Amino acid sequence: MRTFIAINLDPEIKKALSLLIEELDKGHKNIKWVR
């Protein structure tokens, strides 16, 4: 899991954010996410 999601969030919100970012990664390969 990426560090900027590691803030104290509700587990469901954290899961949704993870999925959203995975989709963004797939759709926008030119964007370099801070790891």
Long-range contacts (C-beta under 8 A, 24 or more apart in sequence): 2-33, 2-34, 2-35, 3-35, 4-34
